[in-house]
Amino acid sequence: MAKRISGKDVAADVKASVAAAVRTLPGQPTLAVVLVGDDPASEVYVRHKVTDTEEVGMRSIKKTLPATATQAEVEALISDLNQDDEVDGILLQLPLPNGLDANQAIECIDPDKDVDGLTEASAGRLVLGKTGLRPCTPTGSVILAKRALGDNLSGKNVVVIGRSILVGKPTALLFLAENCTVTIAHSKTKDLPGLCRTADILVPAVGRPQMVKGDWLKPGAVVIDVGINRIDAPERGEGKTRLVGDADFADCEPVAGHITPVPGGVGPMTRACLLQNTVKAACYRRGWTLPDGV
């Protein structure tokens, strides 16, 4: 039976490391979060991010615009934050209201303040192996794999299912940077189950609920399940739903060596790595020595 990798526990460790690092810095890093519109889920996410930031001793700025805001108004606000030397990190909460171009807005963020690691410049730095801010969910996935197998992942076979620019590709590049042998699988991959059985570390990230089955796994493999899907749960009552990953947890748990649950796996790591990136952004921008542990 697989050992569950608790993203909540690992995220708590990361937050503790960030808090310790912040106490050693000559100044207080500042994260600005931009919220456009009044989407209830986005408001909850932003509230959590503000709380997380303040809990580790950093300064949080929340900037809001109405759902009627224009593209120019969103980009003007981002430009103001770019020019504010007190702001170290900028996070644009997604999704944006209909009619706004999220990609165009993201590209307005100064790459040195791009704590989500989503700009083209940040992606280029990742590909080239240059110092920069890495996407949070892929970073968290690598940290969870290390929690299962130790810090040295060199030589491990990794299969990432999904080639999205937000998760699949950067996850593959981050594992490659750990000296893993990486394969990116996708909808055109032949014999996907057979390929998955070669993986020491399997990272499903396609948004297809419970796609990966136990017989897709090499016995003892580590499964880092990035998927988060809402499915019907009639056993909970009429109209009820529940969250599941891209891996069929019940089917995979007896075969895997380690596996992340959904919820409670990769999700908490994304928020924790955002804090880590804010510290890095502050140190890179201000010439501070990056503390150990981040």
C-alpha positions as CSV (number, residue, x, y, z in Angstrom):
1,M,0.0,0.0,0.0
2,A,1.4,3.4,-1.1
3,K,2.5,6.0,1.4
4,R,0.4,9.1,1.0
5,I,2.4,12.3,0.4
6,S,0.7,15.0,2.3
7,G,0.9,18.2,0.4
8,K,-0.5,20.0,3.5
9,D,2.4,18.8,5.7
10,V,5.1,19.5,3.1
11,A,3.6,23.0,2.4
12,A,3.7,23.7,6.1
13,D,7.4,22.8,6.1
14,V,8.0,25.1,3.1
15,K,6.1,28.0,4.8
16,A,8.1,27.5,8.0
17,S,11.3,27.7,5.9
18,V,10.1,30.8,4.2
19,A,9.2,32.4,7.5
20,A,12.7,31.6,8.9
21,A,14.3,33.1,5.8
22,V,12.3,36.3,6.0
23,R,13.5,36.9,9.5
24,T,17.1,36.9,8.3
25,L,16.5,39.5,5.4
26,P,17.5,43.1,5.7
27,G,14.0,44.2,4.6
28,Q,10.5,42.9,4.2
29,P,9.5,41.4,0.8
30,T,6.2,42.6,-0.6
31,L,3.7,40.6,-2.7
32,A,1.0,42.5,-4.6
33,V,-2.1,40.5,-5.7
34,V,-4.4,41.8,-8.4
35,L,-8.0,40.8,-8.4
36,V,-10.3,41.8,-11.3
37,G,-14.0,41.3,-10.8
38,D,-16.0,39.5,-8.1
39,D,-15.6,35.8,-8.8
40,P,-16.3,34.1,-5.4
41,A,-13.7,31.4,-5.9
42,S,-11.0,34.0,-6.9
43,E,-11.9,36.1,-3.8
44,V,-11.3,33.1,-1.6
45,Y,-8.0,32.3,-3.3
46,V,-6.8,35.8,-2.9
47,R,-7.8,35.9,0.7
48,H,-5.8,32.8,1.4
49,K,-2.8,34.2,-0.4
50,V,-2.9,37.4,1.5
51,T,-3.1,35.5,4.8
52,D,-0.3,33.2,3.8
53,T,1.9,36.1,2.9
54,E,1.4,37.9,6.2
55,E,1.8,34.7,8.2
56,V,5.4,34.3,7.1
57,G,6.2,37.9,7.9
58,M,6.0,39.4,4.4
59,R,3.9,42.5,3.4
60,S,0.8,41.9,1.3
61,I,-0.9,44.4,-1.0
62,K,-4.3,43.7,-2.6
63,K,-5.3,45.6,-5.6
64,T,-8.9,45.3,-6.9
65,L,-10.6,46.3,-10.1
66,P,-14.3,45.9,-11.0
67,A,-15.5,43.3,-13.5
68,T,-16.1,46.2,-15.9
69,A,-12.4,47.1,-16.0
70,T,-10.9,47.4,-19.5
71,Q,-7.8,45.7,-20.7
72,A,-6.0,49.0,-20.6
73,E,-7.0,49.6,-16.9
74,V,-5.7,46.1,-15.9
75,E,-2.4,46.7,-17.7
76,A,-2.0,50.2,-16.3
77,L,-2.4,48.8,-12.8
78,I,0.2,46.2,-13.5
79,S,2.5,48.9,-14.9
80,D,2.2,50.9,-11.8
81,L,3.2,47.9,-9.7
82,N,6.1,47.2,-12.0
83,Q,7.4,50.7,-11.3
84,D,6.8,50.5,-7.5
85,D,10.2,49.7,-6.1
86,E,8.6,48.5,-2.8
87,V,6.8,45.7,-4.7
88,D,8.9,42.5,-5.2
89,G,6.2,40.2,-6.6
90,I,3.1,40.6,-8.7
91,L,0.4,38.0,-9.0
92,L,-2.6,38.4,-11.3
93,Q,-5.4,36.2,-10.1
94,L,-6.9,34.1,-12.8
95,P,-9.3,33.7,-14.5
96,L,-10.1,37.2,-15.6
97,P,-13.6,38.3,-16.5
98,N,-14.9,37.6,-20.0
99,G,-13.5,40.0,-22.6
100,L,-10.1,40.4,-21.0
101,D,-7.0,38.8,-22.4
102,A,-5.1,37.1,-19.6
103,N,-2.0,36.2,-21.6
104,Q,-1.6,39.8,-22.8
105,A,-2.0,41.0,-19.2
106,I,0.5,38.5,-17.9
107,E,3.1,39.6,-20.4
108,C,2.9,43.1,-18.9
109,I,4.3,41.8,-15.6
110,D,8.0,42.6,-15.0
111,P,9.7,39.1,-15.3
112,D,11.7,40.0,-12.1
113,K,8.4,40.3,-10.3
114,D,6.7,37.4,-12.0
115,V,6.1,35.2,-9.0
116,D,3.8,32.8,-10.9
117,G,6.6,32.2,-13.5
118,L,4.2,32.6,-16.4
119,T,5.7,35.3,-18.6
120,E,7.6,34.4,-21.8
121,A,10.8,35.8,-20.2
122,S,10.4,33.5,-17.2
123,A,9.8,30.5,-19.5
124,G,12.9,31.4,-21.5
125,R,15.0,31.6,-18.3
126,L,13.7,28.1,-17.3
127,V,14.5,26.6,-20.7
128,L,18.0,28.2,-20.6
129,G,18.7,27.2,-17.0
130,K,19.2,30.9,-16.0
131,T,18.3,32.3,-12.6
132,G,14.6,33.2,-12.5
133,L,11.2,32.5,-11.0
134,R,9.8,29.1,-11.7
135,P,6.0,28.2,-12.0
136,C,4.6,27.3,-8.6
137,T,2.7,24.0,-9.3
138,P,5.6,22.4,-11.2
139,T,8.1,23.5,-8.5
140,G,5.8,22.0,-5.8
141,S,5.6,18.7,-7.8
142,V,9.4,18.4,-7.7
143,I,9.5,19.1,-4.0
144,L,6.9,16.4,-3.3
145,A,8.8,13.9,-5.4
146,K,11.9,14.7,-3.3
147,R,9.9,14.2,-0.1
148,A,9.2,10.7,-1.3
149,L,12.6,9.7,-2.8
150,G,15.1,12.1,-1.2
151,D,16.8,15.2,-2.7
152,N,18.8,13.3,-5.3
153,L,16.5,12.4,-8.2
154,S,19.4,11.9,-10.6
155,G,18.7,9.1,-13.1
156,K,15.0,8.6,-12.3
157,N,12.7,8.0,-15.2
158,V,9.9,10.6,-15.2
159,V,6.8,10.5,-17.3
160,V,4.7,13.7,-17.4
161,I,1.3,13.3,-18.9
162,G,0.3,16.6,-20.4
163,R,2.2,19.2,-22.5
164,S,0.5,22.4,-21.3
165,I,2.7,25.5,-21.1
166,L,1.4,26.1,-17.5
167,V,2.2,22.7,-16.0
168,G,3.3,19.9,-18.3
169,K,6.3,21.5,-20.1
170,P,7.7,23.4,-17.1
171,T,7.3,20.3,-14.9
172,A,9.3,18.3,-17.4
173,L,12.0,20.9,-17.5
174,L,12.3,21.1,-13.8
175,F,12.7,17.3,-13.5
176,L,15.3,17.5,-16.3
177,A,17.2,20.0,-14.2
178,E,17.3,17.4,-11.5
179,N,19.1,15.1,-13.9
180,C,16.1,12.9,-14.5
181,T,15.3,11.2,-17.8
182,V,12.0,12.8,-18.8
183,T,9.3,11.8,-21.3
184,I,6.3,14.1,-22.0
185,A,3.2,12.1,-23.0
186,H,0.1,13.5,-24.6
187,S,-3.0,12.7,-26.5
188,K,-1.1,11.4,-29.5
189,T,1.2,9.1,-27.4
190,K,1.0,5.5,-28.5
191,D,0.5,2.9,-25.7
192,L,0.3,5.4,-22.9
193,P,-0.2,2.8,-20.2
194,G,2.9,1.0,-21.3
195,L,4.9,4.2,-21.3
196,C,3.6,5.0,-17.8
197,R,4.9,1.6,-16.6
198,T,8.4,2.8,-17.3
199,A,8.2,5.7,-14.8
200,D,9.8,5.9,-11.5
201,I,7.9,9.2,-11.1
202,L,4.6,9.7,-12.9
203,V,3.0,13.1,-13.1
204,P,-0.5,13.1,-14.6
205,A,-1.5,16.7,-15.5
206,V,-4.2,16.6,-18.2
207,G,-7.5,17.2,-16.4
208,R,-9.1,13.9,-17.1
209,P,-10.6,12.5,-13.9
210,Q,-9.2,9.1,-12.7
211,M,-7.6,8.3,-16.1
212,V,-4.5,6.7,-14.7
213,K,-5.2,3.2,-13.3
214,G,-3.2,0.9,-11.1
215,D,-2.1,-1.3,-13.9
216,W,-0.5,1.7,-15.6
217,L,2.1,1.9,-12.8
218,K,5.4,0.3,-12.2
219,P,5.2,-1.3,-8.7
220,G,6.6,1.2,-6.2
221,A,6.4,4.2,-8.5
222,V,5.8,7.7,-7.1
223,V,2.6,9.4,-8.4
224,I,2.4,13.2,-8.2
225,D,-1.2,13.9,-9.3
226,V,-1.5,17.4,-10.6
227,G,-5.1,16.9,-11.8
228,I,-8.0,18.4,-10.0
229,N,-11.5,17.5,-11.3
230,R,-15.0,17.8,-9.9
231,I,-17.2,14.8,-10.6
232,D,-20.7,13.7,-9.6
233,A,-21.0,12.0,-6.2
234,P,-24.5,10.6,-5.9
235,E,-23.4,8.6,-2.8
236,R,-23.2,12.0,-1.0
237,G,-26.7,12.9,-2.0
238,E,-28.5,14.3,-5.0
239,G,-26.6,17.0,-6.9
240,K,-23.4,16.5,-4.8
241,T,-19.9,16.4,-6.2
242,R,-16.4,15.6,-5.1
243,L,-12.8,16.4,-6.2
244,V,-10.6,13.7,-7.8
245,G,-7.3,13.7,-9.5
246,D,-6.2,12.4,-12.9
247,A,-5.1,9.2,-11.2
248,D,-7.7,6.7,-9.8
249,F,-6.5,6.9,-6.2
250,A,-8.2,3.8,-5.0
251,D,-6.9,1.7,-7.9
252,C,-3.3,3.2,-7.8
253,E,-2.7,3.3,-4.1
254,P,-2.1,-0.5,-3.8
255,V,0.5,-0.4,-6.5
256,A,2.3,2.9,-6.0
257,G,5.1,3.4,-3.6
258,H,4.1,7.0,-2.8
259,I,1.1,8.9,-4.1
260,T,-0.4,12.4,-3.6
261,P,-4.1,12.6,-2.7
262,V,-6.6,15.0,-4.3
263,P,-7.4,17.3,-2.6
264,G,-4.5,17.8,-0.2
265,G,-1.6,17.0,-2.5
266,V,-0.1,19.3,-5.1
267,G,-2.7,22.1,-4.4
268,P,-1.2,23.4,-1.0
269,M,2.3,23.3,-2.5
270,T,1.3,25.9,-5.2
271,R,0.5,28.5,-2.5
272,A,3.7,27.6,-0.5
273,C,5.9,27.9,-3.6
274,L,4.4,31.4,-4.3
275,L,5.8,32.5,-1.0
276,Q,9.1,31.0,-1.8
277,N,9.2,32.8,-5.1
278,T,8.4,36.1,-3.4
279,V,11.5,35.8,-1.2
280,K,13.6,34.9,-4.3
281,A,12.2,37.8,-6.2
282,A,13.1,40.2,-3.4
283,C,16.6,38.8,-3.1
284,Y,17.3,38.8,-6.8
285,R,16.0,42.4,-7.2
286,R,17.6,43.9,-4.2
287,G,20.9,42.1,-4.2
288,W,20.2,40.3,-0.9
289,T,21.9,36.9,-0.2
290,L,19.3,34.2,-0.8
291,P,18.8,32.4,2.5
292,D,19.2,28.7,2.8
293,G,16.0,26.7,2.6
294,V,14.4,28.7,-0.2
